[in-house]
């Protein structure tokens, strides 16, 4: 038995849209599933305006990183992480 859900399983599962799934560190408040999905959709709309296939992803917060990561994946973009992130791992 696995103790996690893949993103696709999470996306397809039924859950309360008000359930908190992330913390917005700038405002120190919980973000609901609905709010997280809305953030991703807003980013997707902006990404669609740019034809570039490869994107470098770097943000200051985990919430912003995850929203950007999922938005880029949904739009079929190639994500490049800065080397500094990989060096700290």
N, C-alpha and C positions, 0 to 999 in steps of 0.2 A: 504494500500500500504506500503510495507516494504522499508526501505531506505538503504538496504545493499544487497549484493549478497553472497550466501554461496560459499564456495570454489569450490564445484562441478559446481555450476552455472557459476562462474567466469572461471573455466577451460574449460567449454563447450561453452561459449559465444565467439562470434567473436570480436576480438579487435586487435588493432595495436600492433605488437610484439615489437615495439620500444618505446611504452608508458612506462614511468617510473612507477614502482610499489613499490619501496623500496629505502631507502637511505643506502649506505654502510658508516657507521659512521667512520671507520678507514681512509677512503680516502675522506670522505665528498662529495660523488658523487652519482648521481641518478643511480639506477639499472633498466634496462628495463625488461619487462616481459620475453623476450627471455633470458636475462642474469640470471634472477632469476630461470627460468626453467633449465638452464644449470647448475647452482650451485646445484640445487636439484638432477639432474641426476648424477653429479660427486659424491655427497654424497651417493646416492643410490648404485653406483658401489662399493664404499668402504664398505658400510653396508653389502652388499651381501657376502663379504668375511668372515663375522663373523656369526656363527650360533646362537649366543645368542638371545633369544626371548625378554628379558627385557633389556631396555636401560635407563640410567640416562641421562637427557638432561640439560645441563647448558652451557651457552655461555655468552660472554661479550656484544654482540650487538643484537638488535632485528632482524636485517637482518639475522644473523647467526642462531639465535634461530628459526625463521620461516622456513628457509631453512632446518635445521635439523629436525624440527617438521614434515614438510611435507614429507621429505625423509623417515623418520622412519615410518610414517603412510602408505606411499605407499608400503613399504616393509613388512607391516603387523606386525611391532614390537610393543611391549608394552612400553609405555613411562612413566618414573618416573621422577617427578620434585623434586629437592632438597627441603627439608622442609623450608630452609631459604627464598626461593621464595614465598612459601605459607604463611609464617608468616608475610611477608611485605604487603600482599594483604589486 
